[in-house]
Amino acid sequence: MRANISLDAALLEAIDAAAKQRGLDPWRHQPEKRGRCWEASIRVQRNRLADHLDDNPSLRPLLPQALASAYRDAALEAAAETGLARSMFPDICPWTVGQVSDHGFWPG
């Protein structure tokens, strides 16, 4: 088991890892800019989310709501990072927690 951290800290880390799916929005909208580093970054965040959930399985039921909440900020950050209009990104997270954490899932 990894370092013992508080449940609140673990939840925040899991939310942050899930929110890093903001990399998936630009991935979908800017296929010409996809690269190995970008893919690795998304994979690392997926690994971190899995690690936190392995260490704190009681967090699993909280993830859908946490992802929905975190997506709002992630969409803003994705718009800023890509230079695309915020309206290009859905208001509601288009992916499930399962998709966000699935190493085989790469949108469009």
N, C-alpha and C positions, 0 to 999 in steps of 0.2 A: 504494500500500500504506500502511496506517495505521502508526502508530508501532511501531517494532520492539520487541517485548516478548519475554521469555523464554517458552519452551514451557510451563513450569510455570505461569507467570502466565496465559498464554493458556488453558490447560486450566481453571484455576480460574475465569477469567472466563466461559468457555463453560459450565462446570457451573453457575455462578451464574445465568447467563441461562436455562439450561434449568430450573433449579430455580424460577425465577420463575413457572413454570407453576402454582405454588401459587395464582396468580390464577385459574387455570382451575377449581380445585376450588370455591372460593367462588362463582365465576361460575355453576357448575352448580347449587350448592345454594341460592343466594340471587338468583334471577332478578329479584326486585323491587328489588334494589340495584344492578343493572347500570347503568353510565353511560358517557359518552364518555371520561372521564378514566381509568376502569378499563380500558376497551378500549384506549385509547392506551398505557397502561402495559404491557399484555401485548404489543402490537404492537412497542413499543420494545425489549422484551427479546428478541423474536423477531429483530428486526433486528440486535441486538448479537450474538446467537448466530450468525447468518448471517455477519456480518462476521468474527468470530473464526475460523469454519470456512473462510471464503475465504482468510484470511491464513495459516491453519495446517491445511491439509487432512489432515495426518497425524493430527489429533485425531478425525476422524470415527469410526474404529473403536472409540474409547474411550467415545463418548457413551452407548450403551445402558447400560453399567455405571455410568457417572457419573450418568446420570439416575436410575437405580434407587436409587443411594446418596443423591443429593440429595433425592429425593422424601420420604425418611423425615423429614428436617428440614422440608421444605416442608409436609408434612401436619400436623406439629405447629404450625407457624406459622399455617397456614390455620385450624386449630381455634381457636387463640388469637385470631386476628383476627376470626373470625366469631362466636365464642361458642358454636359448635356442638360437640358431643361429638366427641372424637377418633375414636370408633368410626364416625362418619358418613363418614369418609374411608378408602378402601381402604389396606391395609397395603402393597400393591405398586402402583406407579404404573400407573394404568389406561390410559395413553397411550404411544404409541411416540414416539421422537425425531422421526420424521416428522410426527406429529400435533402435537406441541408446537411445532414450528417452522413449521407450515403456517398462513399468514395467513388461510386460509379455514376453519380448524377452530375451531369454538366449541361445546363440549359442551353438551348439553341444555337 
